[in-house]
Each structure stands twice: as structure tokens, then as C-alpha cells.
Amino acid sequence: MIKYPLATEKSIRLMEEQNKLIFVVEDGAKKEHIKAAIEKEFKCKVDKVRTLITGGQKRAYITFNKETPAIDVATATGIM
């Protein structure tokens, strides 16, 4: 379902300013399933999931709860 995290300048800025991370996900993935997979994989709380299809890939913008800093999840994924 979740393919990989996206490490771009925009994603780093979103992580620092808005506590968000961007993941590339499978085309058929639903928001509820993405949220459950992220919470299970990284043992964190997700507030919101927004999706966008761009450049032939589906991206999920994950907003984490204030209790879970996005930088901690980014460290666990290997981005930081």
C-alpha cells in the first residue's frame, strides 16, 4: 500500500512547518487504509490524510498529531 516516502524540498518544508510527510502510495489505496497503515507501521497518531495524483503516481499528504513530530517518523523511514 505505502511504497516509499518522498524526500523533496517541499516535503522537508512541510515536515518542519506543518508536521506533514508525503508518501507515494498505490493507486487504489483509500485514505482510511493509508491512515491505518501509517499508524500501524510507525506507531503514531495521524490527524489527516489528503491524496493527490500527479505525474502518474498517487501521493498521500499525512498530517501527524502534535504528540507525534513528523521528524521522528522521517527518521524512522530514513529520510532524515
N, C-alpha and C positions, 0 to 999 in steps of 0.2 A: 504494500500500500504506500508506504513512505519510501521514496527512492533515495534521496540524499538532501542534505541542507545546502542552501545556496549561499555562497560566500562572495558577495559583491560589495562595492562601496555603499550602495543603497541599503543592503541588508545589515551592514555594520552600523550605519547611521540609525536605522530603525531599532536595532538592538540597544544602542546606547540611549536614544532619546525617548522611545515609546515602549520599551520592553517587549519587542516583537522579534520573531525569527521567520525566515522564509524557507520552506521546504518544497522540493519538487516531488509531486505525488503522482500516482497512477491516474489515468484519465477518468476511470469510473468511480473514483473514491468520493464518498459523500462526506460532508462536513462532520457529521456525528461520528463516523468511523475514524476520520482523521484525528479528531479530538481524543477519542478513546485510545487510539494507538500511541499518540504522543504522551498522554498521561501515564499509560502503562509502561512504555519504553523508558521514559526519563523520570518517572515517579515525581511528577509535578502537577500543578493545577493550571488549567487552561481556561481563560475567560472567554475568548472569542476566536473563531476560525473564519477567515474570508478566503475565497478561492478566486483565481484568475487564470484564464487560459491565454497564454501568449507564446508566440514563437513555436507553436506545436507542442507545448508542454503545459501541464497544469501545475500551478503554484499555489501553495497554501500559506497565507499570512497568519501566523499564530501569535495571538496576544496572550501573554502569560499573566497570571495573578501576581499582585505585588509581593506576595510571600515567596514567589519563585523568580529570581532575577534571570533574565534571558541569557546573560553572560555565563551563568552556571550551566545551562543547557548547552550553550555553544561550546563550552569547554568539554562537556561530556561527548559531544559529537565530533570534536576535533577541529572545529573552525578556529578557535582561539588557542 
